[in-house]
């Protein structure tokens, strides 16, 4: 009986030690990834690679480390027209997806790489397979919509965006993509409304807030009254114009 107790106690202590070790590895890799991202954003790609490689070593099961390495090799490979680097990026994107099979940024990065290396058909197949395997995934449909929009197939893109919003009406990325399409089509007031809908879900989009400000100035110069909606940043509401119709892209870390 005493032996059984000691055995249980030893097993429990070992399990706790393993959990502690795993947490420590993930904490280390998270810090290295964060530093690497800052270096990447500063254009210090060689130093960023070192940090991401350290994160991979600290925690070989961390999909973020693989994605960040892939994104950096992708950037360098395309800029330098270096096939070895783009091949390395593709391999790393796939390894990241093996660790996290539903990572939107990773699917986006790999799809963009396939397009940039003249394999658009494989990019579409990649995203369609993801969407078919995950019928309730709004993210998969948003990424498909982006790819179709970038290939000039706006009607198909809008269909996928509508599907995404039907699945998840609070998808900030879907509303932002819809706003981008409206802006491209010259429907500026509707674009602003869609951008506001995106910001109401995720206020941490400074570039979107800047886009709204720029469009509001543009509409004011053209004597167009913005669609009535509440500005999430100020809490103020514009007056609705009854005549207004209502209705790399790069991966993120």
C-alpha positions, 0 to 999 in steps of 0.5 A: 500500500505504501509502495502504491502511494509512493508510486502515485506520488512520484508519478504526480510529481513527474507530471507536474514537473513536465507541465512546468517544463512545457510552460517554461518552454512556451514562455521562452519561445513567446518572448523570443517570438515577440522580439523577433517580430519587432526586429522583423518590423524594423527590417532587421531580418537576419536578427529576426531569424535568429530569434525565431530559430531560438523560439523553435529550439525552445519549443519545437511544438510552437506553431508561431515559431514556424510561421514567423520563420516562414514569413521571414524566409518568404519576405527575403526569398521574394525580395531576393528572388531566392528559390531556396528561401521560398522553398524553405518558407513553403516547408515551414508554413506546412510545418506550422499548419501541421501543428495548428491546422486552423491558422488563418495567417498561416493559410494566408501566407502560404496562399500568397507564396503559391501565387507569387511562385506562379501556382495560383491554382494550388493556392485556391485548392489549398484554401478551398480544401480548408473551407470544405474541411471546416464548414463552420469556419468564417476565417477560411471563407474570408481568406478565400474571398481575399484571394478571389478579390485579388484575382479580380473575381469580385462577385465570387469574393463577395459571395464568400464574404457573405458566407463568412458573415452569415457564419460569424456576424462579428468577424472584424476581418470579414467586415474590413474586407467587405469595406475594402471591396466597397471602397474599390467599387466607389461606394465610399459611404458604405465602405466607411460603415463596414469599416466602422463595423469592423472597428466596433468588433476590434478597436485595435486596428489603427490603420483602419481608423486612419482609412476611415478618416481619409475617406471621410475627408474625401467624401466631405470634399466631394460633398457626400454625407457619410452613412449614419453610424456611430464612431467607436473612437469618439461615440459621435454619430453622423447623420444618414443621407437617405439617398446613399445606398446601403447595403500581402495584403500581408500576413500578420504575426 
